[in-house]
């Protein structure tokens, strides 16, 4: 199967669900090492992880979610599977750090520190996340150097990633909001929440 065929399937599914302004990025194997794609149309290999980043607009609000996963019959290299779990830990740590009153930079730092401690810091090449709602990308952002403070009602993407050129790219993304108690809650919670493992995205 080609990456383009998966994009078509996703677009059809999102259309049935009623989303407009639909989009999808599908990257197999080492193609995912470039966060925004390669311009090729790779055929899925047995040792390839699959990265899907997709979203659209429903009732005037934007969505954005990324999963990196494998098929049951895949034979994923052990070091790639280990990196998947490293990214998962970084995402979980970020969510646990985010709450009302915290600087957005501290949430980025929490995820980045997890990956740095595992020797993967240089391969996390973008900010942790962005605000999302009426726009797909809006302020405030979860990034280093920011002095923005998280407030009740804010909504963010939480999307740590590791990108090793010529080898592997892994990103996990869920959006969360800050509830009335100041806690961070995944918007995907009602439909399974955060990815459980590479076979259960």
C-alpha positions in Angstrom: 0.0 0.0 0.0 1.2 3.5 -0.9 1.1 6.5 1.5 -1.3 8.2 -0.9 -3.8 5.4 -0.7 -4.0 5.8 3.1 -4.5 9.6 2.7 -7.5 8.8 0.4 -9.0 6.4 3.0 -8.6 9.0 5.8 -10.2 11.8 3.7 -13.2 9.6 2.9 -13.6 8.6 6.6 -13.4 12.3 7.8 -15.9 13.3 5.1 -18.4 10.8 6.3 -17.9 12.1 9.8 -18.8 15.6 8.6 -15.4 17.3 8.8 -14.5 20.1 6.4 -11.0 21.5 5.6 -9.8 18.0 5.9 -6.1 17.1 5.7 -3.8 14.2 6.3 -0.1 13.5 6.4 0.9 9.9 6.0 4.5 8.8 6.3 6.0 5.3 6.2 9.3 4.2 7.8 12.2 6.6 7.3 10.0 9.1 5.5 8.6 10.1 8.9 12.1 11.3 9.9 11.2 14.5 8.1 8.3 15.9 10.2 6.5 17.4 7.2 7.1 14.7 4.7 9.4 13.9 1.8 7.3 14.4 -1.3 7.6 10.7 -2.2 4.9 8.0 -2.1 6.5 5.2 -0.2 5.1 1.6 -0.2 4.7 0.2 3.3 7.4 -2.2 4.2 7.4 -4.9 6.9 9.8 -3.0 9.1 8.1 0.4 8.7 6.2 2.3 11.4 3.3 4.3 10.1 2.9 8.0 11.0 -0.5 9.6 10.4 -1.1 13.3 11.3 -4.6 14.4 10.4 -7.4 16.8 11.2 -10.2 19.0 10.0 -13.0 21.3 11.1 -16.2 20.3 12.8 -18.8 22.8 14.2 -16.2 25.6 13.5 -13.4 24.0 15.6 -10.2 22.5 14.4 -8.8 19.1 15.3 -5.3 17.7 15.1 -4.1 14.3 16.1 -1.0 12.2 15.3 -0.4 8.5 15.8 2.7 6.4 15.0 1.9 2.7 15.0 2.6 -0.7 13.5 0.6 -3.4 12.0 0.3 -6.9 13.7 2.4 -8.4 10.9 5.1 -5.7 11.1 8.7 -6.6 12.2 9.8 -3.3 13.8 13.4 -2.9 14.8 13.8 -3.1 18.6 15.5 0.4 18.8 12.5 1.9 16.9 10.1 0.4 19.4 12.2 1.7 22.3 12.0 5.2 20.8 8.2 4.9 20.5 8.0 4.3 24.2 10.5 7.2 24.9 8.2 9.6 23.0 5.2 8.2 24.9 6.8 8.9 28.2 7.6 12.5 27.1 4.0 13.1 26.1 2.7 11.7 29.4 5.2 13.9 31.3 4.1 17.0 29.5 0.4 16.3 30.2 1.2 15.8 33.9 3.1 19.1 34.0 0.4 21.2 32.3 -2.1 22.9 34.5 -3.5 26.4 35.1 -0.8 28.8 36.3 2.1 26.9 34.8 4.3 28.6 32.2 3.9 27.1 28.7 7.7 26.9 28.5 7.8 24.5 31.5 5.5 22.0 29.7 7.8 22.0 26.7 10.8 21.7 29.0 9.3 18.7 30.8 8.9 16.7 27.6 12.2 17.8 26.2 14.0 16.8 29.4 12.6 13.3 29.2 13.9 12.8 25.6 17.3 14.5 26.4 17.8 12.1 29.3 17.4 9.3 26.9 19.9 10.7 24.5 17.2 11.9 22.0 17.2 15.6 22.7 18.9 16.6 19.4 16.2 14.7 17.5 13.2 16.6 19.0 13.4 19.5 16.5 10.2 21.4 17.0 8.1 23.0 19.8 6.0 20.7 21.9 2.6 22.1 20.9 0.3 24.9 19.8 -3.0 26.4 20.9 -5.9 25.1 18.9 -9.6 26.0 18.5 -11.0 28.4 16.0 -7.6 28.2 14.3 -5.5 25.1 13.7 -2.5 26.9 15.1 -3.0 29.8 17.6 -1.4 31.3 20.6 -0.3 30.5 23.2 2.3 27.9 22.2 4.1 25.2 24.2 7.6 26.2 23.5 10.9 27.1 25.2 11.4 30.8 26.0 7.7 31.6 26.2 6.5 33.6 29.2 2.8 32.7 28.5 0.9 31.3 31.4 -1.6 28.4 31.0 -5.2 29.4 31.9 -8.5 27.6 32.4 -10.1 27.0 29.1 -6.9 26.9 27.1 -6.5 24.1 24.6 -3.2 22.8 23.2 -1.7 20.1 21.1 0.9 17.9 22.9 3.1 16.4 20.2 6.6 15.4 21.1 8.6 13.7 18.4 11.9 12.1 17.5 13.2 12.3 14.0 16.4 10.5 13.0 17.2 11.2 9.3 17.4 8.1 7.2 16.2 5.9 10.0 12.9 6.6 11.8 10.4 9.3 12.8 8.0 9.0 15.7 5.4 11.6 16.8 2.5 11.2 19.2 -0.1 14.0 19.4 -3.2 14.5 21.4 -4.9 17.8 22.2 -5.9 18.7 25.7 -7.8 21.4 27.5 -7.6 22.9 30.9 -10.7 22.2 32.9 -12.4 24.2 35.7 -10.1 22.6 38.3 -7.0 23.7 36.4 -6.2 20.1 35.3 -5.1 19.1 31.7 -7.6 16.6 30.1 -7.1 15.0 26.7 -9.9 15.8 24.2 -9.4 12.3 22.9 -10.2 10.8 26.4 -13.8 9.8 25.4 -12.6 7.9 22.3 -9.7 6.0 23.9 -7.3 8.8 24.9 -3.6 8.6 24.5 -2.1 5.8 22.4 -1.6 2.6 24.5 1.2 1.0 22.6 2.4 0.7 19.0 -0.3 -1.8 18.2 -3.1 0.1 20.0 -2.9 3.7 18.8 
